[in-house]
Amino acid sequence: MTRLRARYSACFALLAALLVLLGLWNLVSGSASVTAGQALGLLFSPPDGSTASSILWEMRLPRVLAAAILGGALSVSGFLLQTFFANPIAGPFVLGISSGAKLTVSLTMIFLLGRGLTAGSAALIAAAFAGAMISMGFILLLSRRLHRMSLLVVCGVMIGYICSAVTDFVVTFADDSNIVNLHNWSMGSFSGIYWDSVGVMAAVVGLALLLTFLLSKPMGAYQLGEVYARSMGVNVRRFRAELILLSSVLSACVTAFAGPVSFVGIAVPHLMKSLFRTARPILMIPACFLGGGAFCLLCDLIARTLFAPTELSISSVTAVFGAPVVLYMMAGRRAAER
Amino acid sequence: MEEFYLRTRDLSVGYGKKPLVEHVDLRVRRGEILTLIGPNGAGKTTVLRGIIRQLDALCGAVYLDGRAMADMTEGEIARRLSVLMTQRVRPELMTCADVAAAGRYPYTGRLGVLSQKDWDKVYEALELVHARDLAREDFTRLSDGQRQRVLLARALCQEPEVLVLDEPTSFLDIRHKLELLAILKDLARERRLAVVLSLHELDLAQKVSDLVACVHNGAIERFGPPEEIFTEEHIAQLYGAARGSYIPDFGCLELERPAGEPQVFVIGGAGRGIPVYRRLQRRGVPFAAGVLQENDLDFPVASALGVEVVSEIPFQPIGRAAFDRAAALIRICPKVLCPLDVFGPLNEKNRELAELARTEGRLSYDF
């Protein structure tokens, strides 16, 4: 028992350290050079109006926080879906949930921009949530007929393609202004996020995360299957609804601010399970949040700096790191099932 | 008389609106084992799922500890009743201790963190099912027998008063079947658990159960102690077993008897005839057997497999009538087998029959 506890503490410490380090690295790298010492100095003093200070406070810090919060939210959302489908290949991106959210968000943006309005954070989240729930509804309907996860993933990818195609279509024919921005967003990016958005996403993700954490007990029981969960006293119907709602809120929040971000939802929970060597929700929920944050900070760092000043879309980078993990897992599962 | 801890009253269960099994009236006290038997697809699992409230009752009710289960909360039920179902459990990265510990669910707080006392109970339960040494093993790597034991430990961690098990012995080899049923027996006797289970193995059901219920034709066809249930006619009717028969004395099944004129006459007794009868059955040779006292070990098997059995009433020396009938059969059959090498006062006539066969040139030692 004590040895396990020590192991878990060490893992959490490692994740926290990674998160902080990658955060700092993100703060100091970029076209305007700031040393680590300068950055720390600027962070622990109020904004002083210098260029360095405003770059740090107004551009880099919100982006770092957004990447950490949204990356964490995405991995937790993936973990919830994996628990729901009892399958580690489930995730908001492969099941088409992110793409559904992307479609409704771009429709909302274009509609509002066409009337000369800018979409507020709350409106974007609401739109993304609606889109996520629509995709989720499709997947749930399909899951009654298709009991094989691989087929369900194929359906999810199809839903994703349909939504992306419609999104591209409306973006192409939308009015010119702000379209560049929209186009960037629809590819997935943490750029252009400011403090007000960070506040909103912190509040939404924080609340959803707290509720998720409170669900960790029934989630643990549910990992043994529906029959046993029910026999141990879990109200399965309510629990499943809560799981779906929370996972949709989390992935919708990510899509609303950063567009679709691929594979984080599958890769990070898998990495965390391998690191902790357990799948206990009470450990995995915080671990996925920290790990997802660190993962997205790393990917965003690469997206920003690899071909600077050109920025890569975040999804291209997460796919490079995440997709191999998913492939490895699917191959491993086949071997285990045989 | 102790109260019935679990009882159903006019329970109907099924999928959708259509009842599959109706008018289920079962009663079981603490310390008793109730076994459901019946052919595949008769609805044993459905009845069990109705009892544990995983299927809504179409009508009727289930009472647990004197209260209707429909009025109890999930938690109240979970502290009194736990289950071991056939559903495949494939948890990721869980040790056996983790799986067993999941059973503490109804007793832990909001976040489900186990106290030292809870862990003690977990290890006690693992000890009880002889799985203490598996505690740190990965659950998915266990054999079927070990898996069932760990899942049983999980059920025990719920500290139930009723244990419901759906075909717990399927996929287990004989040793593990016996081991599991012995554990159940101990739990019923020592911990005063009421145990409700379904079994396919009639021999085991006959031995382990205090009460047996036969699920057949959409109802509980019979319900009572095993002595009343396990009769040859009833089991044959229950399973529609036209191509074989059930021997209640041995709790064993015999295959269909070869039909036709007897080709072989077997002079048996004291168990020596049984392997010969079975070999003839396998080869499809119709045979007659005799002369056997009705209390002879060979008699039930000979009756199940032989075309004709010449018998004598129990504890009596073989009489004239039986001898004459056997002699007549020996004259018809082309071949006579006599696996006996000792004769005594009661079967002296069998020696004469063997002599007769020898003089007729029909006695063969080729079994």
Interface residues (C-beta under 8 A of the other chain):
Chain A: M1 A86 P88 F213 L214 S216 K217 G220 A221 Q223 L224 G225 V227 Y228 R230 S231 M232 G233 V234 N235 K273 R277 T278 A279 R280 I282 A336
Chain B: I52 Q54 T73 E74 G75 I77 A78 R79 L81 S82 V83 M85 Q87 R88 V89 R90 P91 E92 L93 M94 D98 V99 A102 G103 Y105 P106 T108 R110 L111 G112 V113 W119 T140 R154 Q158
